[in-house]
Amino acid sequence: MTTLGRFGHHPDPAIDFCVEVDAIESIAAEVKVGLADRGAALDRASRAENFRVGGDPWAVKAMGRLREIGDDLGRVTSGE
C-alpha cells in the first residue's frame, strides 16, 4: 500500500504540496464569494507554508503562489 504525503493527495511530497496549493487556491476563490470560511482557508494555507519545497521547480512556484494566496486572503480580511 502506498503512503500519501503530508497533505494526503499524492505519495510524492512535491506533487502532494502542489495539489494542496491548487486546493487552497480553489478555497480562496470560494472565500471571496462567501462560500467558504476565511479562517479555515488561512489555517490550511499557514500549514502548507511550513512545507520545505527543496529543489523541485514546480513546488518552488507553488510556494510563491501560496504566498500570494495568503496575501489575498489577508486583504479580504482587512476589507480591501
mmCIF file of the N, C-alpha and C atoms, coordinates in Angstrom:
data_MODEL
# 
_entry.id   MODEL 
# 
loop_
_atom_site.group_PDB 
_atom_site.id 
_atom_site.type_symbol 
_atom_site.label_atom_id 
_atom_site.label_alt_id 
_atom_site.label_comp_id 
_atom_site.label_asym_id 
_atom_site.label_entity_id 
_atom_site.label_seq_id 
_atom_site.pdbx_PDB_ins_code 
_atom_site.Cartn_x 
_atom_site.Cartn_y 
_atom_site.Cartn_z 
_atom_site.occupancy 
_atom_site.B_iso_or_equiv 
_atom_site.pdbx_formal_charge 
_atom_site.auth_seq_id 
_atom_site.auth_comp_id 
_atom_site.auth_asym_id 
_atom_site.auth_atom_id 
_atom_site.pdbx_PDB_model_num 
ATOM 1   N N  . MET A 1 1  ? 0.835   -1.173 0.000  1.00 0.00 ? 1  MET A N  1 
ATOM 2   C CA . MET A 1 1  ? 0.000   0.000  0.000  1.00 0.00 ? 1  MET A CA 1 
ATOM 3   C C  . MET A 1 1  ? 0.893   1.253  0.000  1.00 0.00 ? 1  MET A C  1 
ATOM 4   N N  . THR A 1 2  ? 0.538   2.246  -0.787 1.00 0.00 ? 2  THR A N  1 
ATOM 5   C CA . THR A 1 2  ? 1.299   3.473  -0.912 1.00 0.00 ? 2  THR A CA 1 
ATOM 6   C C  . THR A 1 2  ? 0.875   4.467  0.169  1.00 0.00 ? 2  THR A C  1 
ATOM 7   N N  . THR A 1 3  ? 1.864   5.093  0.788  1.00 0.00 ? 3  THR A N  1 
ATOM 8   C CA . THR A 1 3  ? 1.592   6.110  1.797  1.00 0.00 ? 3  THR A CA 1 
ATOM 9   C C  . THR A 1 3  ? 1.542   7.476  1.123  1.00 0.00 ? 3  THR A C  1 
ATOM 10  N N  . LEU A 1 4  ? 0.494   8.214  1.403  1.00 0.00 ? 4  LEU A N  1 
ATOM 11  C CA . LEU A 1 4  ? 0.351   9.547  0.833  1.00 0.00 ? 4  LEU A CA 1 
ATOM 12  C C  . LEU A 1 4  ? 1.192   10.549 1.598  1.00 0.00 ? 4  LEU A C  1 
ATOM 13  N N  . GLY A 1 5  ? 1.468   11.679 0.964  1.00 0.00 ? 5  GLY A N  1 
ATOM 14  C CA . GLY A 1 5  ? 2.263   12.732 1.582  1.00 0.00 ? 5  GLY A CA 1 
ATOM 15  C C  . GLY A 1 5  ? 1.520   13.447 2.697  1.00 0.00 ? 5  GLY A C  1 
ATOM 16  N N  . ARG A 1 6  ? 2.128   14.446 3.231  1.00 0.00 ? 6  ARG A N  1 
ATOM 17  C CA . ARG A 1 6  ? 1.616   15.211 4.375  1.00 0.00 ? 6  ARG A CA 1 
ATOM 18  C C  . ARG A 1 6  ? 0.189   15.714 4.165  1.00 0.00 ? 6  ARG A C  1 
ATOM 19  N N  . PHE A 1 7  ? -0.146  16.085 2.938  1.00 0.00 ? 7  PHE A N  1 
ATOM 20  C CA . PHE A 1 7  ? -1.448  16.689 2.673  1.00 0.00 ? 7  PHE A CA 1 
ATOM 21  C C  . PHE A 1 7  ? -2.489  15.683 2.176  1.00 0.00 ? 7  PHE A C  1 
ATOM 22  N N  . GLY A 1 8  ? -2.059  14.438 1.976  1.00 0.00 ? 8  GLY A N  1 
ATOM 23  C CA . GLY A 1 8  ? -2.991  13.367 1.650  1.00 0.00 ? 8  GLY A CA 1 
ATOM 24  C C  . GLY A 1 8  ? -3.452  13.286 0.209  1.00 0.00 ? 8  GLY A C  1 
ATOM 25  N N  . HIS A 1 9  ? -2.680  13.889 -0.712 1.00 0.00 ? 9  HIS A N  1 
ATOM 26  C CA . HIS A 1 9  ? -3.091  13.891 -2.115 1.00 0.00 ? 9  HIS A CA 1 
ATOM 27  C C  . HIS A 1 9  ? -2.284  12.920 -2.986 1.00 0.00 ? 9  HIS A C  1 
ATOM 28  N N  . HIS A 1 10 ? -0.994  12.786 -2.699 1.00 0.00 ? 10 HIS A N  1 
ATOM 29  C CA . HIS A 1 10 ? -0.094  12.039 -3.587 1.00 0.00 ? 10 HIS A CA 1 
ATOM 30  C C  . HIS A 1 10 ? 1.100   11.539 -2.776 1.00 0.00 ? 10 HIS A C  1 
ATOM 31  N N  . PRO A 1 11 ? 1.676   10.393 -3.154 1.00 0.00 ? 11 PRO A N  1 
ATOM 32  C CA . PRO A 1 11 ? 2.842   9.891  -2.421 1.00 0.00 ? 11 PRO A CA 1 
ATOM 33  C C  . PRO A 1 11 ? 4.107   10.738 -2.601 1.00 0.00 ? 11 PRO A C  1 
ATOM 34  N N  . ASP A 1 12 ? 4.285   11.385 -3.734 1.00 0.00 ? 12 ASP A N  1 
ATOM 35  C CA . ASP A 1 12 ? 5.455   12.242 -3.947 1.00 0.00 ? 12 ASP A CA 1 
ATOM 36  C C  . ASP A 1 12 ? 5.225   13.559 -3.192 1.00 0.00 ? 12 ASP A C  1 
ATOM 37  N N  . PRO A 1 13 ? 6.116   13.930 -2.271 1.00 0.00 ? 13 PRO A N  1 
ATOM 38  C CA . PRO A 1 13 ? 5.894   15.131 -1.454 1.00 0.00 ? 13 PRO A CA 1 
ATOM 39  C C  . PRO A 1 13 ? 5.720   16.421 -2.258 1.00 0.00 ? 13 PRO A C  1 
ATOM 40  N N  . ALA A 1 14 ? 6.500   16.603 -3.317 1.00 0.00 ? 14 ALA A N  1 
ATOM 41  C CA . ALA A 1 14 ? 6.393   17.834 -4.103 1.00 0.00 ? 14 ALA A CA 1 
ATOM 42  C C  . ALA A 1 14 ? 5.053   17.902 -4.834 1.00 0.00 ? 14 ALA A C  1 
ATOM 43  N N  . ILE A 1 15 ? 4.640   16.796 -5.422 1.00 0.00 ? 15 ILE A N  1 
ATOM 44  C CA . ILE A 1 15 ? 3.349   16.764 -6.106 1.00 0.00 ? 15 ILE A CA 1 
ATOM 45  C C  . ILE A 1 15 ? 2.225   16.955 -5.093 1.00 0.00 ? 15 ILE A C  1 
ATOM 46  N N  . ASP A 1 16 ? 2.341   16.303 -3.953 1.00 0.00 ? 16 ASP A N  1 
ATOM 47  C CA . ASP A 1 16 ? 1.355   16.430 -2.885 1.00 0.00 ? 16 ASP A CA 1 
ATOM 48  C C  . ASP A 1 16 ? 1.188   17.896 -2.502 1.00 0.00 ? 16 ASP A C  1 
ATOM 49  N N  . PHE A 1 17 ? 2.292   18.606 -2.353 1.00 0.00 ? 17 PHE A N  1 
ATOM 50  C CA . PHE A 1 17 ? 2.257   20.026 -1.999 1.00 0.00 ? 17 PHE A CA 1 
ATOM 51  C C  . PHE A 1 17 ? 1.600   20.852 -3.105 1.00 0.00 ? 17 PHE A C  1 
ATOM 52  N N  . CYS A 1 18 ? 1.968   20.597 -4.343 1.00 0.00 ? 18 CYS A N  1 
ATOM 53  C CA . CYS A 1 18 ? 1.396   21.356 -5.462 1.00 0.00 ? 18 CYS A CA 1 
ATOM 54  C C  . CYS A 1 18 ? -0.119  21.171 -5.542 1.00 0.00 ? 18 CYS A C  1 
ATOM 55  N N  . VAL A 1 19 ? -0.580  19.952 -5.323 1.00 0.00 ? 19 VAL A N  1 
ATOM 56  C CA . VAL A 1 19 ? -2.023  19.696 -5.334 1.00 0.00 ? 19 VAL A CA 1 
ATOM 57  C C  . VAL A 1 19 ? -2.693  20.426 -4.171 1.00 0.00 ? 19 VAL A C  1 
ATOM 58  N N  . GLU A 1 20 ? -2.036  20.460 -3.021 1.00 0.00 ? 20 GLU A N  1 
ATOM 59  C CA . GLU A 1 20 ? -2.591  21.175 -1.869 1.00 0.00 ? 20 GLU A CA 1 
ATOM 60  C C  . GLU A 1 20 ? -2.720  22.661 -2.179 1.00 0.00 ? 20 GLU A C  1 
ATOM 61  N N  . VAL A 1 21 ? -1.725  23.241 -2.823 1.00 0.00 ? 21 VAL A N  1 
ATOM 62  C CA . VAL A 1 21 ? -1.799  24.662 -3.181 1.00 0.00 ? 21 VAL A CA 1 
ATOM 63  C C  . VAL A 1 21 ? -2.952  24.895 -4.152 1.00 0.00 ? 21 VAL A C  1 
ATOM 64  N N  . ASP A 1 22 ? -3.148  23.995 -5.107 1.00 0.00 ? 22 ASP A N  1 
ATOM 65  C CA . ASP A 1 22 ? -4.292  24.110 -6.016 1.00 0.00 ? 22 ASP A CA 1 
ATOM 66  C C  . ASP A 1 22 ? -5.611  24.092 -5.239 1.00 0.00 ? 22 ASP A C  1 
ATOM 67  N N  . ALA A 1 23 ? -5.699  23.202 -4.255 1.00 0.00 ? 23 ALA A N  1 
ATOM 68  C CA . ALA A 1 23 ? -6.914  23.103 -3.447 1.00 0.00 ? 23 ALA A CA 1 
ATOM 69  C C  . ALA A 1 23 ? -7.132  24.391 -2.644 1.00 0.00 ? 23 ALA A C  1 
ATOM 70  N N  . ILE A 1 24 ? -6.066  24.914 -2.074 1.00 0.00 ? 24 ILE A N  1 
ATOM 71  C CA . ILE A 1 24 ? -6.169  26.152 -1.292 1.00 0.00 ? 24 ILE A CA 1 
ATOM 72  C C  . ILE A 1 24 ? -6.584  27.307 -2.197 1.00 0.00 ? 24 ILE A C  1 
ATOM 73  N N  . GLU A 1 25 ? -6.070  27.340 -3.410 1.00 0.00 ? 25 GLU A N  1 
ATOM 74  C CA . GLU A 1 25 ? -6.449  28.390 -4.358 1.00 0.00 ? 25 GLU A CA 1 
ATOM 75  C C  . GLU A 1 25 ? -7.947  28.335 -4.648 1.00 0.00 ? 25 GLU A C  1 
ATOM 76  N N  . SER A 1 26 ? -8.477  27.134 -4.782 1.00 0.00 ? 26 SER A N  1 
ATOM 77  C CA . SER A 1 26 ? -9.917  26.974 -5.015 1.00 0.00 ? 26 SER A CA 1 
ATOM 78  C C  . SER A 1 26 ? -10.725 27.442 -3.811 1.00 0.00 ? 26 SER A C  1 
ATOM 79  N N  . ILE A 1 27 ? -10.259 27.086 -2.627 1.00 0.00 ? 27 ILE A N  1 
ATOM 80  C CA . ILE A 1 27 ? -10.949 27.506 -1.405 1.00 0.00 ? 27 ILE A CA 1 
ATOM 81  C C  . ILE A 1 27 ? -10.907 29.034 -1.275 1.00 0.00 ? 27 ILE A C  1 
ATOM 82  N N  . ALA A 1 28 ? -9.775  29.634 -1.601 1.00 0.00 ? 28 ALA A N  1 
ATOM 83  C CA . ALA A 1 28 ? -9.648  31.094 -1.525 1.00 0.00 ? 28 ALA A CA 1 
ATOM 84  C C  . ALA A 1 28 ? -10.649 31.775 -2.462 1.00 0.00 ? 28 ALA A C  1 
ATOM 85  N N  . ALA A 1 29 ? -10.858 31.196 -3.630 1.00 0.00 ? 29 ALA A N  1 
ATOM 86  C CA . ALA A 1 29 ? -11.854 31.751 -4.552 1.00 0.00 ? 29 ALA A CA 1 
ATOM 87  C C  . ALA A 1 29 ? -13.254 31.648 -3.943 1.00 0.00 ? 29 ALA A C  1 
ATOM 88  N N  . GLU A 1 30 ? -13.529 30.554 -3.253 1.00 0.00 ? 30 GLU A N  1 
ATOM 89  C CA . GLU A 1 30 ? -14.824 30.388 -2.594 1.00 0.00 ? 30 GLU A CA 1 
ATOM 90  C C  . GLU A 1 30 ? -14.983 31.372 -1.439 1.00 0.00 ? 30 GLU A C  1 
ATOM 91  N N  . VAL A 1 31 ? -13.884 31.668 -0.736 1.00 0.00 ? 31 VAL A N  1 
ATOM 92  C CA . VAL A 1 31 ? -13.932 32.654 0.357  1.00 0.00 ? 31 VAL A CA 1 
ATOM 93  C C  . VAL A 1 31 ? -14.353 34.006 -0.193 1.00 0.00 ? 31 VAL A C  1 
ATOM 94  N N  . LYS A 1 32 ? -13.796 34.380 -1.339 1.00 0.00 ? 32 LYS A N  1 
ATOM 95  C CA . LYS A 1 32 ? -14.077 35.699 -1.915 1.00 0.00 ? 32 LYS A CA 1 
ATOM 96  C C  . LYS A 1 32 ? -15.546 35.896 -2.253 1.00 0.00 ? 32 LYS A C  1 
ATOM 97  N N  . VAL A 1 33 ? -16.257 34.811 -2.541 1.00 0.00 ? 33 VAL A N  1 
ATOM 98  C CA . VAL A 1 33 ? -17.686 34.931 -2.880 1.00 0.00 ? 33 VAL A CA 1 
ATOM 99  C C  . VAL A 1 33 ? -18.581 34.484 -1.725 1.00 0.00 ? 33 VAL A C  1 
ATOM 100 N N  . GLY A 1 34 ? -17.969 34.243 -0.566 1.00 0.00 ? 34 GLY A N  1 
ATOM 101 C CA . GLY A 1 34 ? -18.739 33.925 0.622  1.00 0.00 ? 34 GLY A CA 1 
ATOM 102 C C  . GLY A 1 34 ? -19.171 32.482 0.777  1.00 0.00 ? 34 GLY A C  1 
ATOM 103 N N  . LEU A 1 35 ? -18.545 31.569 0.053  1.00 0.00 ? 35 LEU A N  1 
ATOM 104 C CA . LEU A 1 35 ? -18.930 30.162 0.120  1.00 0.00 ? 35 LEU A CA 1 
ATOM 105 C C  . LEU A 1 35 ? -18.036 29.312 1.019  1.00 0.00 ? 35 LEU A C  1 
ATOM 106 N N  . ALA A 1 36 ? -16.949 29.886 1.519  1.00 0.00 ? 36 ALA A N  1 
ATOM 107 C CA . ALA A 1 36 ? -16.027 29.119 2.364  1.00 0.00 ? 36 ALA A CA 1 
ATOM 108 C C  . ALA A 1 36 ? -15.576 29.997 3.530  1.00 0.00 ? 36 ALA A C  1 
ATOM 109 N N  . ASP A 1 37 ? -15.112 29.361 4.571  1.00 0.00 ? 37 ASP A N  1 
ATOM 110 C CA . ASP A 1 37 ? -14.665 30.036 5.781  1.00 0.00 ? 37 ASP A CA 1 
ATOM 111 C C  . ASP A 1 37 ? -13.244 30.569 5.616  1.00 0.00 ? 37 ASP A C  1 
ATOM 112 N N  . ARG A 1 38 ? -13.070 31.859 5.788  1.00 0.00 ? 38 ARG A N  1 
ATOM 113 C CA . ARG A 1 38 ? -11.765 32.506 5.634  1.00 0.00 ? 38 ARG A CA 1 
ATOM 114 C C  . ARG A 1 38 ? -10.757 31.972 6.638  1.00 0.00 ? 38 ARG A C  1 
ATOM 115 N N  . GLY A 1 39 ? -11.168 31.777 7.886  1.00 0.00 ? 39 GLY A N  1 
ATOM 116 C CA . GLY A 1 39 ? -10.253 31.290 8.921  1.00 0.00 ? 39 GLY A CA 1 
ATOM 117 C C  . GLY A 1 39 ? -9.717  29.908 8.609  1.00 0.00 ? 39 GLY A C  1 
ATOM 118 N N  . ALA A 1 40 ? -10.593 29.030 8.141  1.00 0.00 ? 40 ALA A N  1 
ATOM 119 C CA . ALA A 1 40 ? -10.159 27.676 7.781  1.00 0.00 ? 40 ALA A CA 1 
ATOM 120 C C  . ALA A 1 40 ? -9.186  27.720 6.604  1.00 0.00 ? 40 ALA A C  1 
ATOM 121 N N  . ALA A 1 41 ? -9.455  28.597 5.645  1.00 0.00 ? 41 ALA A N  1 
ATOM 122 C CA . ALA A 1 41 ? -8.560  28.725 4.489  1.00 0.00 ? 41 ALA A CA 1 
ATOM 123 C C  . ALA A 1 41 ? -7.190  29.239 4.924  1.00 0.00 ? 41 ALA A C  1 
ATOM 124 N N  . LEU A 1 42 ? -7.185  30.219 5.818  1.00 0.00 ? 42 LEU A N  1 
ATOM 125 C CA . LEU A 1 42 ? -5.919  30.757 6.316  1.00 0.00 ? 42 LEU A CA 1 
ATOM 126 C C  . LEU A 1 42 ? -5.148  29.706 7.102  1.00 0.00 ? 42 LEU A C  1 
ATOM 127 N N  . ASP A 1 43 ? -5.849  28.917 7.909  1.00 0.00 ? 43 ASP A N  1 
ATOM 128 C CA . ASP A 1 43 ? -5.182  27.848 8.665  1.00 0.00 ? 43 ASP A CA 1 
ATOM 129 C C  . ASP A 1 43 ? -4.539  26.838 7.725  1.00 0.00 ? 43 ASP A C  1 
ATOM 130 N N  . ARG A 1 44 ? -5.275  26.472 6.693  1.00 0.00 ? 44 ARG A N  1 
ATOM 131 C CA . ARG A 1 44 ? -4.749  25.487 5.733  1.00 0.00 ? 44 ARG A CA 1 
ATOM 132 C C  . ARG A 1 44 ? -3.544  26.062 4.988  1.00 0.00 ? 44 ARG A C  1 
ATOM 133 N N  . ALA A 1 45 ? -3.633  27.334 4.600  1.00 0.00 ? 45 ALA A N  1 
ATOM 134 C CA . ALA A 1 45 ? -2.518  27.978 3.906  1.00 0.00 ? 45 ALA A CA 1 
ATOM 135 C C  . ALA A 1 45 ? -1.298  28.080 4.822  1.00 0.00 ? 45 ALA A C  1 
ATOM 136 N N  . SER A 1 46 ? -1.521  28.413 6.088  1.00 0.00 ? 46 SER A N  1 
ATOM 137 C CA . SER A 1 46 ? -0.411  28.511 7.046  1.00 0.00 ? 46 SER A CA 1 
ATOM 138 C C  . SER A 1 46 ? 0.273   27.169 7.222  1.00 0.00 ? 46 SER A C  1 
ATOM 139 N N  . ARG A 1 47 ? -0.506  26.116 7.305  1.00 0.00 ? 47 ARG A N  1 
ATOM 140 C CA . ARG A 1 47 ? 0.065   24.774 7.448  1.00 0.00 ? 47 ARG A CA 1 
ATOM 141 C C  . ARG A 1 47 ? 0.911   24.424 6.224  1.00 0.00 ? 47 ARG A C  1 
ATOM 142 N N  . ALA A 1 48 ? 0.414   24.757 5.047  1.00 0.00 ? 48 ALA A N  1 
ATOM 143 C CA . ALA A 1 48 ? 1.144   24.442 3.814  1.00 0.00 ? 48 ALA A CA 1 
ATOM 144 C C  . ALA A 1 48 ? 2.420   25.265 3.692  1.00 0.00 ? 48 ALA A C  1 
ATOM 145 N N  . GLU A 1 49 ? 2.417   26.490 4.204  1.00 0.00 ? 49 GLU A N  1 
ATOM 146 C CA . GLU A 1 49 ? 3.603   27.338 4.111  1.00 0.00 ? 49 GLU A CA 1 
ATOM 147 C C  . GLU A 1 49 ? 4.788   26.775 4.886  1.00 0.00 ? 49 GLU A C  1 
ATOM 148 N N  . ASN A 1 50 ? 4.553   25.852 5.795  1.00 0.00 ? 50 ASN A N  1 
ATOM 149 C CA . ASN A 1 50 ? 5.638   25.224 6.548  1.00 0.00 ? 50 ASN A CA 1 
ATOM 150 C C  . ASN A 1 50 ? 6.334   24.113 5.774  1.00 0.00 ? 50 ASN A C  1 
ATOM 151 N N  . PHE A 1 51 ? 5.825   23.768 4.600  1.00 0.00 ? 51 PHE A N  1 
ATOM 152 C CA . PHE A 1 51 ? 6.414   22.719 3.777  1.00 0.00 ? 51 PHE A CA 1 
ATOM 153 C C  . PHE A 1 51 ? 7.741   23.214 3.201  1.00 0.00 ? 51 PHE A C  1 
ATOM 154 N N  . ARG A 1 52 ? 8.761   22.381 3.216  1.00 0.00 ? 52 ARG A N  1 
ATOM 155 C CA . ARG A 1 52 ? 10.059  22.712 2.597  1.00 0.00 ? 52 ARG A CA 1 
ATOM 156 C C  . ARG A 1 52 ? 10.051  22.173 1.180  1.00 0.00 ? 52 ARG A C  1 
ATOM 157 N N  . VAL A 1 53 ? 10.099  23.070 0.214  1.00 0.00 ? 53 VAL A N  1 
ATOM 158 C CA . VAL A 1 53 ? 9.959   22.677 -1.181 1.00 0.00 ? 53 VAL A CA 1 
ATOM 159 C C  . VAL A 1 53 ? 11.198  22.023 -1.755 1.00 0.00 ? 53 VAL A C  1 
ATOM 160 N N  . GLY A 1 54 ? 12.358  22.228 -1.168 1.00 0.00 ? 54 GLY A N  1 
ATOM 161 C CA . GLY A 1 54 ? 13.573  21.645 -1.720 1.00 0.00 ? 54 GLY A CA 1 
ATOM 162 C C  . GLY A 1 54 ? 13.869  22.251 -3.078 1.00 0.00 ? 54 GLY A C  1 
ATOM 163 N N  . GLY A 1 55 ? 14.348  21.427 -3.998 1.00 0.00 ? 55 GLY A N  1 
ATOM 164 C CA . GLY A 1 55 ? 14.745  21.931 -5.303 1.00 0.00 ? 55 GLY A CA 1 
ATOM 165 C C  . GLY A 1 55 ? 13.747  21.699 -6.412 1.00 0.00 ? 55 GLY A C  1 
ATOM 166 N N  . ASP A 1 56 ? 12.571  21.179 -6.088 1.00 0.00 ? 56 ASP A N  1 
ATOM 167 C CA . ASP A 1 56 ? 11.583  20.922 -7.131 1.00 0.00 ? 56 ASP A CA 1 
ATOM 168 C C  . ASP A 1 56 ? 11.052  22.249 -7.686 1.00 0.00 ? 56 ASP A C  1 
ATOM 169 N N  . PRO A 1 57 ? 11.256  22.508 -8.992 1.00 0.00 ? 57 PRO A N  1 
ATOM 170 C CA . PRO A 1 57 ? 10.862  23.806 -9.540 1.00 0.00 ? 57 PRO A CA 1 
ATOM 171 C C  . PRO A 1 57 ? 9.356   24.059 -9.469 1.00 0.00 ? 57 PRO A C  1 
ATOM 172 N N  . TRP A 1 58 ? 8.543   23.030 -9.615 1.00 0.00 ? 58 TRP A N  1 
ATOM 173 C CA . TRP A 1 58 ? 7.092   23.220 -9.546 1.00 0.00 ? 58 TRP A CA 1 
ATOM 174 C C  . TRP A 1 58 ? 6.669   23.550 -8.124 1.00 0.00 ? 58 TRP A C  1 
ATOM 175 N N  . ALA A 1 59 ? 7.287   22.912 -7.150 1.00 0.00 ? 59 ALA A N  1 
ATOM 176 C CA . ALA A 1 59 ? 6.959   23.197 -5.752 1.00 0.00 ? 59 ALA A CA 1 
ATOM 177 C C  . ALA A 1 59 ? 7.409   24.607 -5.371 1.00 0.00 ? 59 ALA A C  1 
ATOM 178 N N  . VAL A 1 60 ? 8.538   25.054 -5.913 1.00 0.00 ? 60 VAL A N  1 
ATOM 179 C CA . VAL A 1 60 ? 9.010   26.415 -5.651 1.00 0.00 ? 60 VAL A CA 1 
ATOM 180 C C  . VAL A 1 60 ? 7.996   27.421 -6.193 1.00 0.00 ? 60 VAL A C  1 
ATOM 181 N N  . LYS A 1 61 ? 7.500   27.187 -7.413 1.00 0.00 ? 61 LYS A N  1 
ATOM 182 C CA . LYS A 1 61 ? 6.483   28.083 -7.992 1.00 0.00 ? 61 LYS A CA 1 
ATOM 183 C C  . LYS A 1 61 ? 5.194   28.034 -7.186 1.00 0.00 ? 61 LYS A C  1 
ATOM 184 N N  . ALA A 1 62 ? 4.829   26.839 -6.755 1.00 0.00 ? 62 ALA A N  1 
ATOM 185 C CA . ALA A 1 62 ? 3.602   26.691 -5.962 1.00 0.00 ? 62 ALA A CA 1 
ATOM 186 C C  . ALA A 1 62 ? 3.731   27.445 -4.639 1.00 0.00 ? 62 ALA A C  1 
ATOM 187 N N  . MET A 1 63 ? 4.914   27.452 -4.028 1.00 0.00 ? 63 MET A N  1 
ATOM 188 C CA . MET A 1 63 ? 5.109   28.178 -2.783 1.00 0.00 ? 63 MET A CA 1 
ATOM 189 C C  . MET A 1 63 ? 4.913   29.678 -3.011 1.00 0.00 ? 63 MET A C  1 
ATOM 190 N N  . GLY A 1 64 ? 5.418   30.173 -4.124 1.00 0.00 ? 64 GLY A N  1 
ATOM 191 C CA . GLY A 1 64 ? 5.206   31.582 -4.455 1.00 0.00 ? 64 GLY A CA 1 
ATOM 192 C C  . GLY A 1 64 ? 3.727   31.892 -4.609 1.00 0.00 ? 64 GLY A C  1 
ATOM 193 N N  . ARG A 1 65 ? 3.022   31.007 -5.278 1.00 0.00 ? 65 ARG A N  1 
ATOM 194 C CA . ARG A 1 65 ? 1.581   31.192 -5.456 1.00 0.00 ? 65 ARG A CA 1 
ATOM 195 C C  . ARG A 1 65 ? 0.864   31.113 -4.109 1.00 0.00 ? 65 ARG A C  1 
ATOM 196 N N  . LEU A 1 66 ? 1.290   30.202 -3.249 1.00 0.00 ? 66 LEU A N  1 
ATOM 197 C CA . LEU A 1 66 ? 0.679   30.072 -1.927 1.00 0.00 ? 66 LEU A CA 1 
ATOM 198 C C  . LEU A 1 66 ? 0.839   31.370 -1.135 1.00 0.00 ? 66 LEU A C  1 
ATOM 199 N N  . ARG A 1 67 ? 1.986   31.981 -1.226 1.00 0.00 ? 67 ARG A N  1 
ATOM 200 C CA . ARG A 1 67 ? 2.200   33.260 -0.525 1.00 0.00 ? 67 ARG A CA 1 
ATOM 201 C C  . ARG A 1 67 ? 1.290   34.351 -1.077 1.00 0.00 ? 67 ARG A C  1 
ATOM 202 N N  . GLU A 1 68 ? 1.088   34.354 -2.393 1.00 0.00 ? 68 GLU A N  1 
ATOM 203 C CA . GLU A 1 68 ? 0.165   35.314 -2.997 1.00 0.00 ? 68 GLU A CA 1 
ATOM 204 C C  . GLU A 1 68 ? -1.268  35.072 -2.497 1.00 0.00 ? 68 GLU A C  1 
ATOM 205 N N  . ILE A 1 69 ? -1.652  33.817 -2.414 1.00 0.00 ? 69 ILE A N  1 
ATOM 206 C CA . ILE A 1 69 ? -2.992  33.472 -1.932 1.00 0.00 ? 69 ILE A CA 1 
ATOM 207 C C  . ILE A 1 69 ? -3.151  33.942 -0.486 1.00 0.00 ? 69 ILE A C  1 
ATOM 208 N N  . GLY A 1 70 ? -2.135  33.701 0.334  1.00 0.00 ? 70 GLY A N  1 
ATOM 209 C CA . GLY A 1 70 ? -2.184  34.164 1.720  1.00 0.00 ? 70 GLY A CA 1 
ATOM 210 C C  . GLY A 1 70 ? -2.330  35.674 1.808  1.00 0.00 ? 70 GLY A C  1 
ATOM 211 N N  . ASP A 1 71 ? -1.606  36.391 0.965  1.00 0.00 ? 71 ASP A N  1 
ATOM 212 C CA . ASP A 1 71 ? -1.733  37.845 0.923  1.00 0.00 ? 71 ASP A CA 1 
ATOM 213 C C  . ASP A 1 71 ? -3.143  38.250 0.511  1.00 0.00 ? 71 ASP A C  1 
ATOM 214 N N  . ASP A 1 72 ? -3.688  37.578 -0.497 1.00 0.00 ? 72 ASP A N  1 
ATOM 215 C CA . ASP A 1 72 ? -5.046  37.868 -0.950 1.00 0.00 ? 72 ASP A CA 1 
ATOM 216 C C  . ASP A 1 72 ? -6.068  37.618 0.161  1.00 0.00 ? 72 ASP A C  1 
ATOM 217 N N  . LEU A 1 73 ? -5.906  36.528 0.869  1.00 0.00 ? 73 LEU A N  1 
ATOM 218 C CA . LEU A 1 73 ? -6.819  36.231 1.973  1.00 0.00 ? 73 LEU A CA 1 
ATOM 219 C C  . LEU A 1 73 ? -6.691  37.274 3.072  1.00 0.00 ? 73 LEU A C  1 
ATOM 220 N N  . GLY A 1 74 ? -5.498  37.762 3.291  1.00 0.00 ? 74 GLY A N  1 
ATOM 221 C CA . GLY A 1 74 ? -5.298  38.828 4.270  1.00 0.00 ? 74 GLY A CA 1 
ATOM 222 C C  . GLY A 1 74 ? -5.981  40.115 3.851  1.00 0.00 ? 74 GLY A C  1 
ATOM 223 N N  . ARG A 1 75 ? -5.913  40.433 2.559  1.00 0.00 ? 75 ARG A N  1 
ATOM 224 C CA . ARG A 1 75 ? -6.588  41.628 2.046  1.00 0.00 ? 75 ARG A CA 1 
ATOM 225 C C  . ARG A 1 75 ? -8.095  41.485 2.173  1.00 0.00 ? 75 ARG A C  1 
ATOM 226 N N  . VAL A 1 76 ? -8.590  40.278 1.945  1.00 0.00 ? 76 VAL A N  1 
ATOM 227 C CA . VAL A 1 76 ? -10.026 40.041 2.123  1.00 0.00 ? 76 VAL A CA 1 
ATOM 228 C C  . VAL A 1 76 ? -10.385 40.297 3.585  1.00 0.00 ? 76 VAL A C  1 
ATOM 229 N N  . THR A 1 77 ? -9.520  39.845 4.501  1.00 0.00 ? 77 THR A N  1 
ATOM 230 C CA . THR A 1 77 ? -9.765  40.021 5.938  1.00 0.00 ? 77 THR A CA 1 
ATOM 231 C C  . THR A 1 77 ? -9.824  41.495 6.315  1.00 0.00 ? 77 THR A C  1 
ATOM 232 N N  . SER A 1 78 ? -8.934  42.305 5.719  1.00 0.00 ? 78 SER A N  1 
ATOM 233 C CA . SER A 1 78 ? -8.885  43.717 6.093  1.00 0.00 ? 78 SER A CA 1 
ATOM 234 C C  . SER A 1 78 ? -9.878  44.561 5.320  1.00 0.00 ? 78 SER A C  1 
ATOM 235 N N  . GLY A 1 79 ? -10.638 43.950 4.424  1.00 0.00 ? 79 GLY A N  1 
ATOM 236 C CA . GLY A 1 79 ? -11.685 44.657 3.711  1.00 0.00 ? 79 GLY A CA 1 
ATOM 237 C C  . GLY A 1 79 ? -11.268 45.315 2.422  1.00 0.00 ? 79 GLY A C  1 
ATOM 238 N N  . GLU A 1 80 ? -10.071 45.014 1.937  1.00 0.00 ? 80 GLU A N  1 
ATOM 239 C CA . GLU A 1 80 ? -9.625  45.618 0.670  1.00 0.00 ? 80 GLU A CA 1 
ATOM 240 C C  . GLU A 1 80 ? -10.248 44.918 -0.509 1.00 0.00 ? 80 GLU A C  1 
# 
